[in-house]
Amino acid sequence: MKLSTTTRYGLRALSDLCAQEGDVPVSVSDIAKRQNIPLNYLEQLFAKLRRGGVLKSIRGAQGGYLLARPAGEISVAEVIRALGEPIVFGDCQMEEGCVNAPTCPTFRLWRKVKGSIDDILMETTLEDILKDKMSLLEADESEPEREEARERALKRQSAPIEK
């Protein structure tokens, strides 16, 4: 399973919004700059999140975006739904299902995995993500897993493309 750019950017932008002080509307262009997300793309994502009830917008010179409710009341699952993104990793998880499901030996396994993922996304709130972000900023050392993932990503970026 791989999360879409829409989901990753949406959660990064909301994490940034949550980290801002007080109930002051935040400009989408400021978030786009801080998170290195294309402004036009982020504006589209925020429009979806507003329509989905995750954000509210304030018009005017001092306008911008605010969370529609406290961060502790907005689940990651709700954000993903508002963005219109499915969390699936196989045809058997799609709404239309899989014709091989009745005889597939792994169907129940994938259903359990999907259920576990859904539970985690429903239980995790934007406030949880903000707490994780703040603990990373306060930590003296980064987690070894993060460093390993960073090194792997850097190797992939610098590796020659095979044709």
MODELLER restraints for C-alpha pairs under 7 A, 6 or more apart:
rsr = mdl.restraints
at = mdl.atoms
rsr.add(forms.Gaussian(group=physical.xy_distance, feature=features.Distance(at['CA:1:A'], at['CA:88:A']), mean=6.91, stdev=0.5))
rsr.add(forms.Gaussian(group=physical.xy_distance, feature=features.Distance(at['CA:1:A'], at['CA:89:A']), mean=4.80, stdev=0.5))
rsr.add(forms.Gaussian(group=physical.xy_distance, feature=features.Distance(at['CA:7:A'], at['CA:80:A']), mean=6.21, stdev=0.5))
rsr.add(forms.Gaussian(group=physical.xy_distance, feature=features.Distance(at['CA:10:A'], at['CA:45:A']), mean=6.53, stdev=0.5))
rsr.add(forms.Gaussian(group=physical.xy_distance, feature=features.Distance(at['CA:13:A'], at['CA:31:A']), mean=6.32, stdev=0.5))
rsr.add(forms.Gaussian(group=physical.xy_distance, feature=features.Distance(at['CA:13:A'], at['CA:35:A']), mean=6.81, stdev=0.5))
rsr.add(forms.Gaussian(group=physical.xy_distance, feature=features.Distance(at['CA:15:A'], at['CA:126:A']), mean=6.79, stdev=0.5))
rsr.add(forms.Gaussian(group=physical.xy_distance, feature=features.Distance(at['CA:15:A'], at['CA:129:A']), mean=6.74, stdev=0.5))
rsr.add(forms.Gaussian(group=physical.xy_distance, feature=features.Distance(at['CA:15:A'], at['CA:130:A']), mean=5.91, stdev=0.5))
rsr.add(forms.Gaussian(group=physical.xy_distance, feature=features.Distance(at['CA:16:A'], at['CA:31:A']), mean=6.66, stdev=0.5))
rsr.add(forms.Gaussian(group=physical.xy_distance, feature=features.Distance(at['CA:17:A'], at['CA:26:A']), mean=6.83, stdev=0.5))
rsr.add(forms.Gaussian(group=physical.xy_distance, feature=features.Distance(at['CA:18:A'], at['CA:130:A']), mean=6.78, stdev=0.5))
rsr.add(forms.Gaussian(group=physical.xy_distance, feature=features.Distance(at['CA:19:A'], at['CA:130:A']), mean=6.71, stdev=0.5))
rsr.add(forms.Gaussian(group=physical.xy_distance, feature=features.Distance(at['CA:25:A'], at['CA:58:A']), mean=6.80, stdev=0.5))
rsr.add(forms.Gaussian(group=physical.xy_distance, feature=features.Distance(at['CA:25:A'], at['CA:63:A']), mean=5.69, stdev=0.5))
rsr.add(forms.Gaussian(group=physical.xy_distance, feature=features.Distance(at['CA:25:A'], at['CA:64:A']), mean=4.51, stdev=0.5))
rsr.add(forms.Gaussian(group=physical.xy_distance, feature=features.Distance(at['CA:25:A'], at['CA:65:A']), mean=4.86, stdev=0.5))
rsr.add(forms.Gaussian(group=physical.xy_distance, feature=features.Distance(at['CA:25:A'], at['CA:66:A']), mean=5.35, stdev=0.5))
rsr.add(forms.Gaussian(group=physical.xy_distance, feature=features.Distance(at['CA:26:A'], at['CA:64:A']), mean=4.67, stdev=0.5))
rsr.add(forms.Gaussian(group=physical.xy_distance, feature=features.Distance(at['CA:26:A'], at['CA:65:A']), mean=5.13, stdev=0.5))
rsr.add(forms.Gaussian(group=physical.xy_distance, feature=features.Distance(at['CA:26:A'], at['CA:66:A']), mean=6.71, stdev=0.5))
rsr.add(forms.Gaussian(group=physical.xy_distance, feature=features.Distance(at['CA:27:A'], at['CA:64:A']), mean=4.49, stdev=0.5))
rsr.add(forms.Gaussian(group=physical.xy_distance, feature=features.Distance(at['CA:27:A'], at['CA:65:A']), mean=6.43, stdev=0.5))
rsr.add(forms.Gaussian(group=physical.xy_distance, feature=features.Distance(at['CA:28:A'], at['CA:43:A']), mean=6.74, stdev=0.5))
rsr.add(forms.Gaussian(group=physical.xy_distance, feature=features.Distance(at['CA:28:A'], at['CA:64:A']), mean=6.61, stdev=0.5))
rsr.add(forms.Gaussian(group=physical.xy_distance, feature=features.Distance(at['CA:29:A'], at['CA:39:A']), mean=6.05, stdev=0.5))
rsr.add(forms.Gaussian(group=physical.xy_distance, feature=features.Distance(at['CA:32:A'], at['CA:38:A']), mean=6.20, stdev=0.5))
rsr.add(forms.Gaussian(group=physical.xy_distance, feature=features.Distance(at['CA:32:A'], at['CA:39:A']), mean=5.45, stdev=0.5))
rsr.add(forms.Gaussian(group=physical.xy_distance, feature=features.Distance(at['CA:32:A'], at['CA:42:A']), mean=6.68, stdev=0.5))
rsr.add(forms.Gaussian(group=physical.xy_distance, feature=features.Distance(at['CA:45:A'], at['CA:83:A']), mean=6.71, stdev=0.5))
rsr.add(forms.Gaussian(group=physical.xy_distance, feature=features.Distance(at['CA:48:A'], at['CA:82:A']), mean=6.19, stdev=0.5))
rsr.add(forms.Gaussian(group=physical.xy_distance, feature=features.Distance(at['CA:48:A'], at['CA:83:A']), mean=5.71, stdev=0.5))
rsr.add(forms.Gaussian(group=physical.xy_distance, feature=features.Distance(at['CA:49:A'], at['CA:55:A']), mean=5.65, stdev=0.5))
rsr.add(forms.Gaussian(group=physical.xy_distance, feature=features.Distance(at['CA:49:A'], at['CA:82:A']), mean=5.49, stdev=0.5))
rsr.add(forms.Gaussian(group=physical.xy_distance, feature=features.Distance(at['CA:49:A'], at['CA:83:A']), mean=6.22, stdev=0.5))
rsr.add(forms.Gaussian(group=physical.xy_distance, feature=features.Distance(at['CA:50:A'], at['CA:56:A']), mean=5.52, stdev=0.5))
rsr.add(forms.Gaussian(group=physical.xy_distance, feature=features.Distance(at['CA:52:A'], at['CA:82:A']), mean=4.61, stdev=0.5))
rsr.add(forms.Gaussian(group=physical.xy_distance, feature=features.Distance(at['CA:53:A'], at['CA:68:A']), mean=6.38, stdev=0.5))
rsr.add(forms.Gaussian(group=physical.xy_distance, feature=features.Distance(at['CA:54:A'], at['CA:67:A']), mean=6.07, stdev=0.5))
rsr.add(forms.Gaussian(group=physical.xy_distance, feature=features.Distance(at['CA:54:A'], at['CA:68:A']), mean=5.31, stdev=0.5))
rsr.add(forms.Gaussian(group=physical.xy_distance, feature=features.Distance(at['CA:54:A'], at['CA:79:A']), mean=6.82, stdev=0.5))
rsr.add(forms.Gaussian(group=physical.xy_distance, feature=features.Distance(at['CA:55:A'], at['CA:65:A']), mean=6.55, stdev=0.5))
rsr.add(forms.Gaussian(group=physical.xy_distance, feature=features.Distance(at['CA:55:A'], at['CA:66:A']), mean=5.71, stdev=0.5))
rsr.add(forms.Gaussian(group=physical.xy_distance, feature=features.Distance(at['CA:55:A'], at['CA:67:A']), mean=4.46, stdev=0.5))
rsr.add(forms.Gaussian(group=physical.xy_distance, feature=features.Distance(at['CA:55:A'], at['CA:68:A']), mean=4.56, stdev=0.5))
rsr.add(forms.Gaussian(group=physical.xy_distance, feature=features.Distance(at['CA:56:A'], at['CA:65:A']), mean=5.79, stdev=0.5))
rsr.add(forms.Gaussian(group=physical.xy_distance, feature=features.Distance(at['CA:56:A'], at['CA:66:A']), mean=5.45, stdev=0.5))
rsr.add(forms.Gaussian(group=physical.xy_distance, feature=features.Distance(at['CA:56:A'], at['CA:67:A']), mean=6.05, stdev=0.5))
rsr.add(forms.Gaussian(group=physical.xy_distance, feature=features.Distance(at['CA:56:A'], at['CA:68:A']), mean=5.15, stdev=0.5))
rsr.add(forms.Gaussian(group=physical.xy_distance, feature=features.Distance(at['CA:57:A'], at['CA:64:A']), mean=5.73, stdev=0.5))
rsr.add(forms.Gaussian(group=physical.xy_distance, feature=features.Distance(at['CA:57:A'], at['CA:65:A']), mean=4.56, stdev=0.5))
rsr.add(forms.Gaussian(group=physical.xy_distance, feature=features.Distance(at['CA:57:A'], at['CA:66:A']), mean=6.38, stdev=0.5))
rsr.add(forms.Gaussian(group=physical.xy_distance, feature=features.Distance(at['CA:58:A'], at['CA:64:A']), mean=5.24, stdev=0.5))
rsr.add(forms.Gaussian(group=physical.xy_distance, feature=features.Distance(at['CA:58:A'], at['CA:65:A']), mean=6.13, stdev=0.5))
rsr.add(forms.Gaussian(group=physical.xy_distance, feature=features.Distance(at['CA:71:A'], at['CA:125:A']), mean=6.63, stdev=0.5))
rsr.add(forms.Gaussian(group=physical.xy_distance, feature=features.Distance(at['CA:71:A'], at['CA:126:A']), mean=5.00, stdev=0.5))
rsr.add(forms.Gaussian(group=physical.xy_distance, feature=features.Distance(at['CA:71:A'], at['CA:127:A']), mean=4.80, stdev=0.5))
rsr.add(forms.Gaussian(group=physical.xy_distance, feature=features.Distance(at['CA:72:A'], at['CA:125:A']), mean=5.51, stdev=0.5))
rsr.add(forms.Gaussian(group=physical.xy_distance, feature=features.Distance(at['CA:72:A'], at['CA:126:A']), mean=6.15, stdev=0.5))
rsr.add(forms.Gaussian(group=physical.xy_distance, feature=features.Distance(at['CA:72:A'], at['CA:127:A']), mean=4.82, stdev=0.5))
rsr.add(forms.Gaussian(group=physical.xy_distance, feature=features.Distance(at['CA:73:A'], at['CA:125:A']), mean=6.65, stdev=0.5))
rsr.add(forms.Gaussian(group=physical.xy_distance, feature=features.Distance(at['CA:74:A'], at['CA:125:A']), mean=5.39, stdev=0.5))
rsr.add(forms.Gaussian(group=physical.xy_distance, feature=features.Distance(at['CA:74:A'], at['CA:126:A']), mean=6.00, stdev=0.5))
rsr.add(forms.Gaussian(group=physical.xy_distance, feature=features.Distance(at['CA:75:A'], at['CA:121:A']), mean=6.74, stdev=0.5))
rsr.add(forms.Gaussian(group=physical.xy_distance, feature=features.Distance(at['CA:75:A'], at['CA:122:A']), mean=5.47, stdev=0.5))
rsr.add(forms.Gaussian(group=physical.xy_distance, feature=features.Distance(at['CA:75:A'], at['CA:123:A']), mean=6.54, stdev=0.5))
rsr.add(forms.Gaussian(group=physical.xy_distance, feature=features.Distance(at['CA:75:A'], at['CA:124:A']), mean=5.57, stdev=0.5))
rsr.add(forms.Gaussian(group=physical.xy_distance, feature=features.Distance(at['CA:75:A'], at['CA:125:A']), mean=4.10, stdev=0.5))
rsr.add(forms.Gaussian(group=physical.xy_distance, feature=features.Distance(at['CA:75:A'], at['CA:126:A']), mean=6.25, stdev=0.5))
rsr.add(forms.Gaussian(group=physical.xy_distance, feature=features.Distance(at['CA:76:A'], at['CA:121:A']), mean=5.19, stdev=0.5))
rsr.add(forms.Gaussian(group=physical.xy_distance, feature=features.Distance(at['CA:76:A'], at['CA:122:A']), mean=6.23, stdev=0.5))
rsr.add(forms.Gaussian(group=physical.xy_distance, feature=features.Distance(at['CA:76:A'], at['CA:124:A']), mean=5.88, stdev=0.5))
rsr.add(forms.Gaussian(group=physical.xy_distance, feature=features.Distance(at['CA:76:A'], at['CA:125:A']), mean=5.59, stdev=0.5))
rsr.add(forms.Gaussian(group=physical.xy_distance, feature=features.Distance(at['CA:76:A'], at['CA:126:A']), mean=6.57, stdev=0.5))
rsr.add(forms.Gaussian(group=physical.xy_distance, feature=features.Distance(at['CA:77:A'], at['CA:121:A']), mean=4.85, stdev=0.5))
rsr.add(forms.Gaussian(group=physical.xy_distance, feature=features.Distance(at['CA:77:A'], at['CA:122:A']), mean=5.03, stdev=0.5))
rsr.add(forms.Gaussian(group=physical.xy_distance, feature=features.Distance(at['CA:88:A'], at['CA:94:A']), mean=6.72, stdev=0.5))
rsr.add(forms.Gaussian(group=physical.xy_distance, feature=features.Distance(at['CA:91:A'], at['CA:97:A']), mean=6.19, stdev=0.5))
rsr.add(forms.Gaussian(group=physical.xy_distance, feature=features.Distance(at['CA:91:A'], at['CA:98:A']), mean=5.72, stdev=0.5))
rsr.add(forms.Gaussian(group=physical.xy_distance, feature=features.Distance(at['CA:92:A'], at['CA:98:A']), mean=4.57, stdev=0.5))
rsr.add(forms.Gaussian(group=physical.xy_distance, feature=features.Distance(at['CA:92:A'], at['CA:101:A']), mean=6.75, stdev=0.5))
rsr.add(forms.Gaussian(group=physical.xy_distance, feature=features.Distance(at['CA:101:A'], at['CA:107:A']), mean=5.90, stdev=0.5))
rsr.add(forms.Gaussian(group=physical.xy_distance, feature=features.Distance(at['CA:136:A'], at['CA:142:A']), mean=6.94, stdev=0.5))
